[in-house]
């Protein structure tokens, strides 16, 4: 449950244009119509006893503790389910009410273990509080009657326990699982006295439960309780900060004892998550104090040498001297840097500043290169800004949702819950329509109380064909919003595009062979989307990580514009960003062609602004992108790289080429919290700091800048921003900041979309969606409202071009890769938590037909071959896959999934084509040669660490 | 830099702009993209390929862009 220091209003806030005024305990109170008596009372500072009510859930009215008296009415209505009406006179306290409430409590306590002093909820238990509030002094029934005190404790989940003996069957957990998370894993089994909460006919771990923690949050007793509270006791203080996992950017209360995090609790006022969480953000924070954390800087001459521990000063001096030596020998552009989407805005800003001002070139890139760079390009071209158009709340007002190339229930679970709520609808309100465009039958296609009207199960690589076919139907069937287009878009470009898209070659029938989707389904989906009052498109890496990634983003923008679905609440183009700060790292000028705020380096006036602020010339030519850096390294013209918080050796495609490039570098400087795969090729190791150890900001997928707050000192002594500042100083370039707020002040001075952002304003508002400037002092939830950022929206012709990666007799299957709920990106963090119990290895999903043809059995080790390399994984035979397509994840380095992926990339941005690799799968495999080599290399590199001296305490 | 790879990348860019009905606009699209997104050593390399006649397999729009916009695409020494 929430800490009892957090105010619970009992029921949800209501929005209404109508206000009602009533009297509560003799005082007038005015609230929006629909507000419950309980919430109105809390607003007035009057707390009514309650147990089954909490303000994250719909009112239920079962515990009978919140009863009140209403003048002129019979009985004792429950204040949680009774709406306020004008002129009501309500009494929350009377002798009779006290008597009745005590009676209710007496019944609860007669069947509750009286072990408060040793109970983990002691001091933070709503039942305990209510016993006190109602003045319970005795239980007349005694404790010997039939009871539930012998129930078993379910400890199967690694993070929380379910102790049935303490359960009062208020059903808050069941309702939280349904209303908030939308998984429907919990139920009330039995009736009357036999009623009990159960995760189906099994334990929690074997159930449908996804460990989001919503039930734990909702529980008013110790029934559902974090194991960390059992171990460490109740926290004594809390700091509000932002999750460092996915692009949803949930706000959390880090609840602490001293410098130790006891638990992470989703922050009720967090505008991205509204008090919800997932298994990663809620529970998987133990990596921050894992024994593998690097705590001491290290250097070495060659990667075959053992590491040598040095002081920070020695490490900076060595790194700087190497950069200077290499630039002197090979030229100014022979070095570069990579910023991290796992680091803060301030830190990424500093790394690109260091590269541009101290290295003197634009060879800076970020991991968005391998995920959402096509979003940046495609949306800038069509709409004028490299960002999503909406806030998350917008989904509540959507009538039809397209999800293309995204698996939100795994990749963006907290937003997925929000989306599912809209898809389910509410009593009296129809849910939104759903069109899923994905080669796999993702969970969203059919999940409790949600079923997609259309699942366009296309062939991998056919996104553009499907989007063109949808647009073709809309245009040729007269469904285009011509008025909107005439007013908002470049009509000349629209006319060109309209002619193109109406060509018979773009019809669903003509493209059926390419898409693999029956034409009738595409026609039906197009009609559904175009006829919805508000249509919204949500997409992920299944859109961008293709050779036509940028084209697909432009086709999505075309589809949104042709249906008039940009510029208001409930619509829009919504890229679901992978990592926590992908949006921010792009905003901060991490791309080699753009300064902060997406301004091209060739723009003289922008360069002049930065040159004046930074005191160094800015190169007017674009720098190398990450794949170009690898090619240049292999070629011999790129010799040194500074990588902050990324693991390119594991995450980037064509691993063997990446390894060759890293081996060719004369100086690789890695700043990370662990010895990641890239660090095994490094010459300088600079220990990084986790999100708990520094101040800063992250920007999520909805452009929301949220505060990251230091709750414990950096384990290695320096926060990441301090490391970059000191490294720059060693290079002779001073960046004298005393706090990250000063870095944000500089960002605001130099970036038109950030001019109104400051730490003071973030403290005041909680979070801010950019643009935040004179025109929008409190930020911008919805973009392009009156006009597009580029003026008129621009349609682009998006010719479908099949990928060059084709199946053949040798490689007859298509491999597509992705992510899983419990693990995050390269897994460096989540593999070092209990989340590994859900996914301790990457597996290969294969359709039963393909498995049978090859004699592959479920769970068997199978070989995965492509033209780039081989690896071996365990097979999972599943009908989630369509025949001809296999799927895996890349969370474990030893899986070597990227040994198999190719060098193919998006035409505009070089974003790798992770989603389409022609492969063969064979049965009865052994580890591949690469895997054997990896084991040997990795083991020797781990052996080069100077033992326990560099390690933290075991967690 | 690997010239074959550069030509492949440039050809992909050309394939996108080839859908543009006005050929001059398409050529300019290719040239602008190369100028705005390709690091000088990449442009230098592919221009050198044109100079030495290594244009086999090069999309005609790429060749036209490199030849027609040479001055703009040639990085400073």
Interface residues (C-beta under 8 A of the other chain):
Chain A: X333 X362 X363 X496 X500 X547 X550 X551 X592 X593 X600 X602 X621 X622 X623 X624 X625 X628 X631 X632 X634 X635 X637 X797 X798 X799 X801 X903 X905 X907 X908 X909 X910
Chain B: X1 X2 X5 X9 X12 X13 X15 X16 X18 X19 X20 X21 X33 X35 X36 X37 X38 X39 X40 X41 X42 X75 X76
